Amino acid sequence: MKEKVTVSFQIESDQRDWLEAKAETYNLANADKALRVLLDFAMQDGDDKTIFETIRCTRC
């Protein structure tokens, strides 16, 4: 297992709620774990162009 580091960043409250709901649905330890799952998926299987160039401006 790699070393975990603590970071601080801001997300919207509905994003936090969604992460918490996914953690509960999939029996993950917490929202932190849900976020790590998402990051691992994006890093391993995600397409950078799709992730970062597709416009999803839901809060603009």
DRENPA-3360 file (N, C-alpha, C; in nm, 2 decimals, always signed):
BEGIN
1 = MKEKVTVS = +0.08/-0.12/+0.00/+0.00/+0.00/+0.00/+0.09/+0.12/+0.00 ~ +0.05/+0.22/-0.08/+0.13/+0.34/-0.09/+0.09/+0.43/+0.03 ~ +0.17/+0.53/+0.06/+0.15/+0.62/+0.17/+0.04/+0.72/+0.14 ~ -0.06/+0.73/+0.23/-0.16/+0.82/+0.21/-0.12/+0.96/+0.27 ~ -0.16/+1.06/+0.20/-0.12/+1.20/+0.25/-0.25/+1.27/+0.27 ~ -0.25/+1.37/+0.36/-0.37/+1.45/+0.38/-0.36/+1.58/+0.30 ~ -0.47/+1.60/+0.23/-0.48/+1.72/+0.14/-0.61/+1.80/+0.18 ~ -0.61/+1.92/+0.14/-0.73/+2.00/+0.17/-0.77/+2.07/+0.04;
9 = FQIESDQR = -0.90/+2.05/+0.00/-0.95/+2.12/-0.11/-1.10/+2.14/-0.09 ~ -1.16/+2.22/-0.18/-1.30/+2.26/-0.16/-1.38/+2.18/-0.27 ~ -1.50/+2.13/-0.23/-1.60/+2.08/-0.32/-1.73/+2.13/-0.27 ~ -1.83/+2.12/-0.36/-1.96/+2.17/-0.33/-2.03/+2.07/-0.23 ~ -2.12/+2.12/-0.16/-2.19/+2.03/-0.06/-2.26/+1.91/-0.12 ~ -2.32/+1.93/-0.24/-2.39/+1.82/-0.31/-2.29/+1.71/-0.35 ~ -2.16/+1.76/-0.38/-2.06/+1.66/-0.42/-2.02/+1.58/-0.30 ~ -2.01/+1.65/-0.18/-1.98/+1.57/-0.06/-2.09/+1.48/-0.03;
17 = DWLEAKAE = -2.21/+1.52/-0.04/-2.33/+1.43/-0.01/-2.32/+1.31/-0.10 ~ -2.29/+1.33/-0.23/-2.28/+1.22/-0.33/-2.17/+1.12/-0.29 ~ -2.06/+1.17/-0.25/-1.95/+1.08/-0.21/-1.99/+1.00/-0.09 ~ -2.05/+1.07/+0.01/-2.09/+1.00/+0.13/-2.20/+0.89/+0.10 ~ -2.29/+0.92/+0.01/-2.39/+0.83/-0.03/-2.33/+0.70/-0.10 ~ -2.23/+0.73/-0.19/-2.16/+0.62/-0.26/-2.08/+0.53/-0.16 ~ -2.02/+0.60/-0.06/-1.95/+0.52/+0.04/-2.04/+0.43/+0.12 ~ -2.16/+0.48/+0.15/-2.26/+0.40/+0.22/-2.32/+0.29/+0.13;
25 = TYNLANAD = -2.35/+0.32/+0.01/-2.41/+0.22/-0.09/-2.31/+0.11/-0.11 ~ -2.18/+0.14/-0.13/-2.09/+0.04/-0.16/-2.00/-0.01/-0.04 ~ -2.05/+0.02/+0.08/-1.99/-0.03/+0.20/-1.84/+0.01/+0.21 ~ -1.81/+0.14/+0.17/-1.68/+0.19/+0.18/-1.66/+0.26/+0.32 ~ -1.54/+0.27/+0.36/-1.52/+0.33/+0.50/-1.57/+0.47/+0.52 ~ -1.56/+0.55/+0.41/-1.61/+0.69/+0.42/-1.60/+0.76/+0.29 ~ -1.63/+0.88/+0.28/-1.63/+0.96/+0.16/-1.49/+0.97/+0.10 ~ -1.39/+0.97/+0.19/-1.25/+0.98/+0.15/-1.22/+0.86/+0.06;
33 = KALRVLLD = -1.26/+0.74/+0.10/-1.24/+0.62/+0.03/-1.31/+0.62/-0.11 ~ -1.43/+0.68/-0.11/-1.51/+0.69/-0.23/-1.43/+0.78/-0.33 ~ -1.37/+0.89/-0.28/-1.30/+0.97/-0.37/-1.17/+0.91/-0.42 ~ -1.10/+0.83/-0.34/-0.98/+0.76/-0.38/-1.02/+0.65/-0.49 ~ -1.14/+0.59/-0.47/-1.18/+0.49/-0.58/-1.20/+0.57/-0.71 ~ -1.26/+0.68/-0.71/-1.28/+0.76/-0.83/-1.15/+0.80/-0.89 ~ -1.06/+0.85/-0.81/-0.93/+0.89/-0.86/-0.85/+0.77/-0.92 ~ -0.85/+0.66/-0.85/-0.78/+0.54/-0.91/-0.84/+0.50/-1.04;
41 = FAMQDGDD = -0.98/+0.51/-1.05/-1.04/+0.47/-1.18/-1.00/+0.57/-1.29 ~ -1.00/+0.70/-1.26/-0.97/+0.80/-1.36/-0.82/+0.79/-1.40 ~ -0.73/+0.76/-1.30/-0.59/+0.74/-1.33/-0.56/+0.62/-1.42 ~ -0.63/+0.51/-1.39/-0.60/+0.38/-1.46/-0.68/+0.37/-1.59 ~ -0.81/+0.40/-1.59/-0.90/+0.37/-1.70/-0.96/+0.49/-1.76 ~ -0.95/+0.60/-1.70/-1.01/+0.72/-1.76/-0.94/+0.78/-1.88 ~ -1.01/+0.84/-1.96/-0.95/+0.91/-2.08/-0.94/+1.06/-2.04 ~ -0.82/+1.11/-2.04/-0.79/+1.25/-2.00/-0.87/+1.34/-2.08;
49 = KTIFETIR = -0.88/+1.32/-2.21/-0.95/+1.41/-2.30/-1.10/+1.42/-2.26 ~ -1.16/+1.30/-2.24/-1.30/+1.29/-2.20/-1.32/+1.36/-2.07 ~ -1.23/+1.33/-1.97/-1.25/+1.39/-1.84/-1.23/+1.54/-1.83 ~ -1.13/+1.59/-1.90/-1.09/+1.73/-1.88/-1.14/+1.82/-1.99 ~ -1.18/+1.77/-2.11/-1.22/+1.85/-2.22/-1.37/+1.85/-2.24 ~ -1.44/+1.76/-2.18/-1.58/+1.76/-2.20/-1.64/+1.86/-2.11 ~ -1.72/+1.95/-2.16/-1.78/+2.06/-2.08/-1.90/+2.00/-2.00 ~ -1.88/+2.02/-1.87/-1.99/+1.98/-1.77/-2.01/+2.09/-1.67;
57 = CTRC = -2.03/+2.21/-1.72/-2.04/+2.32/-1.64/-2.17/+2.33/-1.56 ~ -2.19/+2.25/-1.46/-2.32/+2.25/-1.39/-2.33/+2.36/-1.29 ~ -2.22/+2.43/-1.26/-2.22/+2.54/-1.16/-2.17/+2.67/-1.22 ~ -2.17/+2.69/-1.35/-2.13/+2.81/-1.41/-2.24/+2.92/-1.41;
% end
